[in-house]
Amino acid sequence: MLRSFRLGNHRSFRDEQELLLMPAMPGDDRPAVPVAAIYGANASGKSNLLDGLYTMSSLVEGYWSVLHKSHFRLDRDAALRPSTYVVELMLDDVRYTYGFRIDGERATDRVAEEWLYTYPEKRRRVVFERQGASVRLGSTAADLKSKFAVLEELIQPNALLLSVCDRLQLGPLVPVYRWFKQELRVWLRHRPWEPLEVQSRVTDFIDVDPENRKRLVSLLRAADTGITGMVVKQEEDSDHRSVRLQHGQDVEPFTLFDESAGTNNWLGLLPTVLTVLDNGLTFVVDEIDTSLHPLLMAKLVGLFRDQEINRRGAQLIFTTHDTSLLGTMLGDQALDRDQIWFVDKDADGASELYPLTDFKPRKDQNTERRYLAGSYGAVPVLGDFSGTLLNR
């Protein structure tokens, strides 16, 4: 479970900014909120925030190509400053802080610092601290000292220590590595799903458990798509399987090419949404509301907020322009006040991240109307469209 994410000198984020997911509502003692929605104008930096988490995960897995010109580019000196990435996690009731700093690209993207701390009994204990090629193991990693000689040989300037823990079976590091590798899902710059992509996702999901077909149909029905059933058919003279959706009893099933963009997008999301809920994972999605009706978005958010459904502490973190989630027009309030964040740009073009709770909103106020009116910032300042066209 992700409790916070901090980044600095990454794309439009010049200064360090932090997404805090610890509850701020009275009486909420959960380790982290299940949902976080991030609002902001186009080009404000919302996608760059999620890209920072994706970059961190990719570096842990050893994919260094993601760093190409990832520093803040509106300041020439930023290329010389390190970029920072830090997460705080709660894994099996143990809190961890893991982070690193990467030297600027003129220093060939070297690891400047890397650290991992754990907090048993609320006291910080060092697992390891790294400065360049020098690593200090803490008392919690004493059993690793026998592997230290091998470890030193494997440490490269452009490789994270955490990324080699799986090969060397570095036990104290494994829970955090596993979270990045297995328990984090990041979708960037989401777009409507192509039918063939949806088909592949659906068949793979059904392969995991044949009962998943019934679950998908149930959620398609609940979304008022008119779909009553699903047929998965092996194509002749091919390894591919096709997915057909039934509409009524005596009608030939539709292919996914016959379905709307909204139906394909909903069906494309569902395998990951259900997997995340089943296993208590963290799902990070850019522009999740693409082709989805606001009522359907509210229901999707509600799956993660419902503690009877989300029993394993899954999380949904997403960017959106769907302001209906901020209000009560859809019925019950879709988002709590501590689940709403904004991204705005300052005069220098640097992104700033801040929560709704900074404004100390009243429970009964119309958050949607106030946001659109500019009370919280993070909305576009639009020019004169008609004048521009009329004065050609």
Wavefront OBJ file of the C-alpha trace (Angstrom):
o trace
v 0.000 0.000 0.000
v 1.329 3.400 -1.015
v 1.315 6.035 1.743
v 3.207 8.781 -0.077
v 5.201 9.564 -3.189
v 7.699 12.411 -3.458
v 9.565 13.607 -6.545
v 11.712 16.546 -7.578
v 13.408 17.757 -10.769
v 11.280 15.437 -12.874
v 9.760 16.877 -16.039
v 7.540 19.819 -15.016
v 8.192 19.254 -11.289
v 11.228 21.436 -10.593
v 10.953 21.520 -6.793
v 10.180 18.525 -4.613
v 6.457 17.827 -4.293
v 4.697 15.092 -2.320
v 1.470 13.180 -2.797
v 0.374 12.242 0.741
v -2.157 9.433 0.933
v -2.511 9.199 4.697
v -6.095 9.899 5.860
v -6.840 13.415 7.051
v -10.465 12.882 8.091
v -11.253 12.568 11.822
v -11.612 8.976 12.996
v -10.046 7.423 9.896
v -7.249 5.179 11.171
v -6.483 3.369 7.901
v -2.803 3.451 6.875
v -3.703 5.097 3.549
v -6.747 6.255 1.627
v -8.056 3.852 -1.042
v -8.589 6.543 -3.683
v -6.808 9.700 -4.819
v -8.090 11.872 -7.679
v -5.771 14.464 -9.230
v -7.228 17.501 -11.021
v -5.629 20.251 -13.054
v -5.671 22.101 -16.344
v -4.286 20.584 -19.519
v -0.460 20.713 -19.451
v -0.444 21.443 -15.706
v 1.714 18.386 -14.942
v -0.822 15.780 -13.790
v 0.556 13.159 -16.165
v 4.116 14.038 -15.176
v 3.331 13.207 -11.552
v 2.262 9.695 -12.516
v 5.181 9.481 -14.938
v 7.475 10.068 -11.962
v 6.130 6.978 -10.208
v 6.395 5.002 -13.446
v 10.001 6.184 -13.854
v 10.836 5.138 -10.296
v 9.358 1.694 -10.877
v 11.166 1.313 -14.209
v 14.522 2.197 -12.640
v 13.962 -0.377 -9.886
v 13.407 -2.932 -12.659
v 16.567 -1.776 -14.460
v 15.106 0.185 -17.393
v 17.302 3.281 -17.457
v 16.195 4.527 -20.872
v 13.198 6.195 -19.179
v 15.551 8.875 -17.830
v 16.171 10.519 -21.220
v 15.765 14.268 -20.622
v 13.465 13.677 -17.662
v 14.731 16.677 -15.656
v 12.971 20.067 -15.494
v 13.870 21.664 -18.830
v 12.785 25.298 -18.308
v 15.835 25.907 -16.106
v 19.276 25.268 -17.608
v 20.773 24.474 -14.218
v 18.241 21.701 -13.582
v 20.248 19.323 -15.783
v 23.061 19.589 -13.215
v 20.864 18.950 -10.178
v 19.817 15.472 -8.996
v 16.335 14.118 -9.526
v 14.608 12.689 -6.437
v 12.130 9.807 -6.111
v 10.836 8.557 -2.731
v 7.961 6.287 -1.660
v 6.588 5.370 1.732
v 4.894 1.978 1.786
v 2.927 -0.165 4.208
v 3.636 -3.832 3.482
v 2.372 -6.606 5.755
v 1.810 -4.029 8.521
v 5.419 -2.809 8.306
v 6.228 0.726 7.134
v 9.094 1.306 4.687
v 10.671 4.399 3.167
v 12.636 3.831 -0.024
v 14.182 6.466 -2.242
v 17.066 7.536 -4.432
v 18.577 10.529 -6.155
v 19.937 10.393 -9.691
v 22.662 12.824 -10.774
v 21.881 15.064 -13.743
v 22.333 13.805 -17.297
v 25.678 15.580 -17.669
v 26.900 13.185 -14.968
v 25.659 10.181 -17.034
v 22.639 9.488 -14.840
v 24.555 8.016 -11.919
v 22.971 6.990 -8.635
v 23.975 9.722 -6.207
v 22.110 8.322 -3.188
v 19.841 5.409 -2.351
v 18.293 4.386 0.944
v 15.831 2.004 2.547
v 14.430 2.388 6.050
v 11.911 0.339 7.951
v 9.875 1.288 11.019
v 9.162 -1.684 13.277
v 7.563 -0.484 16.513
v 7.496 3.072 15.035
v 11.276 3.489 15.298
v 13.348 4.038 12.181
v 15.902 1.375 11.387
v 18.366 1.520 8.526
v 18.296 -1.365 6.061
v 20.913 0.299 3.870
v 22.235 3.716 2.897
v 24.201 4.347 -0.259
v 26.368 7.240 -1.349
v 27.575 6.646 -4.899
v 29.361 3.279 -4.845
v 29.610 3.160 -1.036
v 26.946 1.146 0.811
v 26.359 0.931 4.550
v 24.195 -1.903 5.851
v 22.116 -1.366 8.954
v 21.515 -3.795 11.800
v 18.309 -5.064 10.148
v 20.405 -6.297 7.203
v 23.193 -7.931 9.258
v 22.610 -11.294 7.580
v 23.560 -9.730 4.224
v 27.147 -9.029 5.251
v 28.235 -12.463 4.039
v 27.109 -11.403 0.534
v 28.636 -7.958 0.774
v 31.685 -8.728 -1.386
v 29.460 -9.967 -4.212
v 27.155 -7.026 -3.646
v 29.934 -4.482 -4.061
v 30.948 -6.049 -7.378
v 27.384 -5.801 -8.692
v 26.879 -2.158 -7.755
v 27.129 -0.080 -10.906
v 26.924 3.715 -11.172
v 23.697 3.422 -13.150
v 22.042 0.563 -11.241
v 19.989 0.619 -8.078
v 20.874 -1.705 -5.240
v 17.212 -2.634 -4.918
v 17.193 -3.895 -8.517
v 19.706 -6.682 -7.732
v 18.036 -7.885 -4.538
v 16.020 -10.565 -6.322
v 19.076 -12.189 -7.917
v 21.065 -12.146 -4.675
v 18.105 -13.081 -2.448
v 18.601 -10.024 -0.263
v 15.718 -10.798 2.078
v 15.206 -7.417 3.853
v 14.984 -5.662 0.468
v 12.582 -8.082 -1.186
v 9.197 -6.727 0.090
v 9.827 -3.288 -1.406
v 11.223 -4.722 -4.640
v 8.182 -7.017 -4.913
v 5.834 -4.045 -4.486
v 7.339 -2.295 -7.513
v 7.582 -5.494 -9.539
v 4.251 -7.149 -8.725
v 1.970 -4.896 -6.720
v 2.087 -1.621 -8.664
v 0.220 -1.089 -11.943
v 0.805 2.195 -13.805
v -1.066 3.181 -16.953
v 0.157 6.416 -18.529
v -1.741 8.649 -20.969
v -4.720 6.375 -21.099
v -6.679 6.261 -24.331
v -9.702 4.361 -25.645
v -8.857 0.692 -25.959
v -8.527 -0.860 -29.403
v -10.848 -3.901 -29.738
v -7.985 -6.341 -30.329
v -6.228 -5.100 -27.163
v -9.443 -5.574 -25.178
v -9.877 -9.048 -26.622
v -6.375 -10.075 -25.543
v -6.847 -8.672 -22.040
v -10.194 -10.413 -21.601
v -9.028 -13.833 -22.786
v -5.907 -13.665 -20.604
v -8.069 -12.761 -17.604
v -10.441 -15.656 -18.238
v -7.454 -18.019 -18.543
v -6.542 -17.159 -14.942
v -9.961 -18.342 -13.752
v -12.928 -19.330 -15.999
v -15.277 -17.774 -13.408
v -13.874 -14.379 -14.402
v -16.070 -14.444 -17.507
v -19.169 -14.291 -15.313
v -17.690 -11.436 -13.290
v -16.990 -9.429 -16.438
v -20.505 -9.980 -17.778
v -21.986 -8.982 -14.431
v -20.115 -5.669 -14.455
v -20.986 -5.043 -18.115
v -24.649 -5.521 -17.226
v -24.340 -3.239 -14.219
v -22.937 -0.537 -16.528
v -26.176 -0.593 -18.587
v -24.394 -1.592 -21.794
v -27.220 -3.875 -22.932
v -24.871 -6.856 -22.843
v -26.316 -10.116 -21.509
v -23.520 -12.612 -22.135
v -20.055 -13.296 -23.503
v -18.778 -15.991 -25.856
v -15.079 -16.776 -26.220
v -14.442 -18.680 -29.440
v -11.305 -20.342 -30.758
v -10.701 -19.149 -34.317
v -10.203 -21.852 -36.935
v -6.645 -22.282 -38.263
v -5.394 -19.757 -35.721
v -4.075 -19.510 -32.174
v -6.256 -16.485 -31.561
v -9.552 -16.447 -29.717
v -12.329 -13.988 -30.369
v -14.637 -12.390 -27.828
v -18.283 -11.894 -28.787
v -20.834 -10.060 -26.654
v -24.472 -11.070 -26.570
v -27.316 -8.544 -26.688
v -30.525 -10.449 -26.052
v -31.429 -14.066 -26.754
v -31.949 -14.397 -30.505
v -29.434 -11.885 -31.808
v -26.063 -12.823 -33.281
v -23.293 -11.865 -30.795
v -21.429 -8.637 -31.532
v -17.690 -8.468 -32.064
v -15.781 -5.880 -30.055
v -15.476 -3.839 -33.264
v -19.270 -3.480 -33.158
v -19.228 -2.082 -29.625
v -18.883 1.558 -28.584
v -15.647 3.146 -27.386
v -17.212 3.396 -23.929
v -17.991 -0.328 -23.781
v -14.511 -1.252 -24.994
v -12.893 1.092 -22.507
v -14.945 -0.263 -19.597
v -14.242 -3.853 -20.612
v -10.554 -3.030 -21.117
v -10.312 -1.626 -17.582
v -12.144 -4.430 -15.809
v -9.472 -7.202 -15.852
v -6.966 -4.898 -14.134
v -9.559 -3.391 -11.766
v -10.675 -6.852 -10.605
v -7.104 -8.150 -10.316
v -6.142 -5.112 -8.240
v -9.162 -5.498 -5.933
v -8.626 -9.254 -5.577
v -4.983 -8.885 -4.563
v -4.805 -5.532 -2.780
v -2.621 -3.848 -5.404
v -2.068 -0.172 -6.289
v -3.518 0.958 -9.631
v -2.300 4.282 -11.065
v -4.117 5.541 -14.180
v -3.759 8.656 -16.295
v -7.034 10.091 -17.649
v -9.078 7.174 -16.399
v -12.390 8.769 -17.404
v -11.661 8.482 -21.158
v -14.964 7.450 -22.830
v -16.608 6.668 -19.474
v -19.855 8.269 -18.328
v -19.612 10.227 -15.036
v -22.090 7.877 -13.356
v -19.925 4.906 -14.324
v -16.802 6.682 -13.041
v -18.520 7.243 -9.698
v -19.371 3.532 -9.489
v -15.784 2.563 -10.313
v -14.431 4.819 -7.566
v -17.059 3.383 -5.248
v -15.675 -0.152 -5.692
v -12.404 0.970 -4.094
v -14.101 3.019 -1.367
v -16.394 0.151 -0.337
v -14.597 -1.713 2.453
v -16.788 -4.792 1.957
v -15.606 -5.084 -1.647
v -12.091 -3.727 -1.194
v -11.128 -5.951 1.715
v -7.424 -6.191 0.886
v -6.629 -2.484 0.789
v -6.355 -1.925 -2.971
v -5.767 1.641 -4.146
v -6.858 3.653 -7.165
v -4.853 6.796 -8.001
v -5.905 8.646 -11.126
v -5.902 11.913 -13.047
v -9.191 13.207 -14.367
v -11.192 16.167 -15.653
v -14.473 14.667 -14.413
v -15.577 17.379 -11.971
v -18.849 15.589 -11.182
v -16.833 13.403 -8.788
v -16.212 16.521 -6.682
v -19.880 17.188 -5.992
v -23.028 15.408 -4.890
v -25.059 15.602 -8.112
v -24.445 11.871 -8.661
v -25.905 10.962 -5.254
v -23.576 10.211 -2.371
v -20.277 12.082 -2.384
v -17.914 10.125 -4.643
v -14.701 11.421 -3.032
v -13.783 12.424 0.503
v -12.027 15.754 0.976
v -8.678 14.050 1.679
v -8.903 12.127 -1.610
v -8.755 15.211 -3.864
v -5.534 16.790 -5.162
v -4.676 19.571 -7.589
v -1.734 20.283 -9.889
v -1.069 23.828 -11.106
v 1.839 25.620 -12.775
v 3.553 28.717 -11.418
v 4.884 31.664 -13.437
v 8.101 29.749 -14.200
v 6.223 26.773 -15.649
v 6.963 24.551 -12.648
v 4.213 22.224 -11.434
v 2.940 22.433 -7.860
v 0.932 19.707 -6.137
v -1.447 20.445 -3.262
v -4.510 18.860 -1.597
v -8.037 20.184 -1.231
v -7.593 19.970 2.543
v -5.165 22.920 2.372
v -8.240 25.093 1.835
v -10.021 23.689 4.917
v -13.266 23.118 3.009
v -16.552 22.760 4.853
v -18.320 19.443 4.513
v -21.438 21.046 3.030
v -19.772 23.286 0.435
v -20.061 22.704 -3.310
v -16.515 21.635 -4.170
v -17.249 21.146 -7.867
v -18.629 24.661 -8.339
v -15.819 26.252 -6.349
v -13.180 24.368 -8.322
v -14.640 25.397 -11.684
v -14.856 28.979 -10.432
v -11.117 28.944 -9.746
v -11.225 28.956 -5.935
v -8.566 26.233 -5.742
v -6.528 27.146 -8.818
v -5.562 24.301 -11.170
v -7.971 25.483 -13.896
v -7.041 26.960 -17.287
v -6.959 30.735 -17.735
v -8.574 30.937 -21.149
v -8.077 33.642 -23.735
v -10.476 35.207 -26.239
v -11.321 32.395 -28.664
v -13.829 34.311 -30.758
v -11.661 37.432 -31.026
v -8.741 35.356 -32.257
v -10.827 33.882 -35.062
v -12.654 37.081 -36.010
v -9.436 39.123 -36.293
v -7.717 36.893 -38.851
l 1 2 3 4 5 6 7 8 9 10 11 12 13 14 15 16 17 18 19 20 21 22 23 24 25 26 27 28 29 30 31 32 33 34 35 36 37 38 39 40 41 42 43 44 45 46 47 48 49 50 51 52 53 54 55 56 57 58 59 60 61 62 63 64 65 66 67 68 69 70 71 72 73 74 75 76 77 78 79 80 81 82 83 84 85 86 87 88 89 90 91 92 93 94 95 96 97 98 99 100 101 102 103 104 105 106 107 108 109 110 111 112 113 114 115 116 117 118 119 120 121 122 123 124 125 126 127 128 129 130 131 132 133 134 135 136 137 138 139 140 141 142 143 144 145 146 147 148 149 150 151 152 153 154 155 156 157 158 159 160 161 162 163 164 165 166 167 168 169 170 171 172 173 174 175 176 177 178 179 180 181 182 183 184 185 186 187 188 189 190 191 192 193 194 195 196 197 198 199 200 201 202 203 204 205 206 207 208 209 210 211 212 213 214 215 216 217 218 219 220 221 222 223 224 225 226 227 228 229 230 231 232 233 234 235 236 237 238 239 240 241 242 243 244 245 246 247 248 249 250 251 252 253 254 255 256 257 258 259 260 261 262 263 264 265 266 267 268 269 270 271 272 273 274 275 276 277 278 279 280 281 282 283 284 285 286 287 288 289 290 291 292 293 294 295 296 297 298 299 300 301 302 303 304 305 306 307 308 309 310 311 312 313 314 315 316 317 318 319 320 321 322 323 324 325 326 327 328 329 330 331 332 333 334 335 336 337 338 339 340 341 342 343 344 345 346 347 348 349 350 351 352 353 354 355 356 357 358 359 360 361 362 363 364 365 366 367 368 369 370 371 372 373 374 375 376 377 378 379 380 381 382 383 384 385 386 387 388 389 390 391 392
